[in-house]
Amino acid sequence: MEACVDNKEKADSAAAINRQSLTGWLKSYRHQPLSLLLLILVGLSALITVSALFLLIIYILVKGVPYLTPSLFAWEYNTENVSLMPALVNTVVMVGLSLVISVPLSVFSAIWLVEYARRGNKLVSVVRITAETLSGIPSIVYGLFGYLLFAITLKWSYTIIGGALTLAIMILPSIMRTTEEALKSVPDSYREGSFGLGAGRLRTVFCIVLPPAAPGILAGIILAIGRIVGETAALMYTAGTVAGIPSNLFGSGRTLAVHMYVLTNEGLYTNQSYATAVVLLVVVICINALSGLIAKWVVGKA
């Protein structure tokens, strides 16, 4: 009985504190109506954003989960099972190849811009303007460029390697700019302390500067992965739409996004395209979670 009374008193005191906090909060905005309006607008914007995300996820799950059948994950594609497994394998290969090509180039470019290039260097301005320009080019233009260069000029036709090179060029500016900002966020005292202990510039960059900047770099890589996974226009012109796993990198193949587009465009397998969207959503979530774990591990090791 005494315990019940104590719990009731605690609940009453907590409610009183909440009322006092709410009253104080309202009084603080009584003479600042513009601040209150801005606060409401910010809250509504956040609520709309989160609601749109949840509605999108719920819609995809409701429309696609009932059609996730075992035949959809068969190793070979045909008109009866409409398997997405070849597209899933091609997506993983495309992501891996694109990152292997673009990440070293973009990260090393950002290191040169921040750590090695002299301030006021005109070449730095040219590189940054070029990166910003490349970031704003539509993906269809990248697809046409990749088609003319890899498929026509080099006579590769539709190939996985051609699609990966095109995507690598597409995501390189975004990773480079994100890496550059992450490197700039590292305090100069880290560098000065390392130089004071006798470390060289190369060792300072890789052992002192890069570990704290790793979460920012990985954030850029995660965004790049999302763009690779969801790309269709550039890959249709370079990698093709063959529903199978190519025997080598110079074969044609479709990714999950292209697979979903083709199924929807045909109009015969709309339900299977929703199921493909569910798998694509799960793949993106798993990649983001894995990248987050890697970032925490890197920060912990640093």
ABEGO torsion letter per residue (X at the ends): XAAAAAAAAAAAAAAAAAAAAAAAAAAAAAABAAAAAAAAAAAAAAAAAAAAAAAAAAAAAAAAAAABBAAAABABBBAAAGBAAAAAAAAAAAAAAAAAAAAAAAAAAAAAAAAABBBGBAAAAAAAAAAAAAAABBAAAAAAAAAAAAAAAAGAEBBAAAAAAAAAAAAAAAAAAAAAAAAAABBAAAAAAAAAAGBBAAAAAAAAAAAAAAAAAAAAAAAAAAAAAABAAAAAAAAEABBBBBABAABBBBBAAAAAAAAAAAGAAAAAAAAAAAAAAAAAAAAAAAAAAAAAAAAAAX
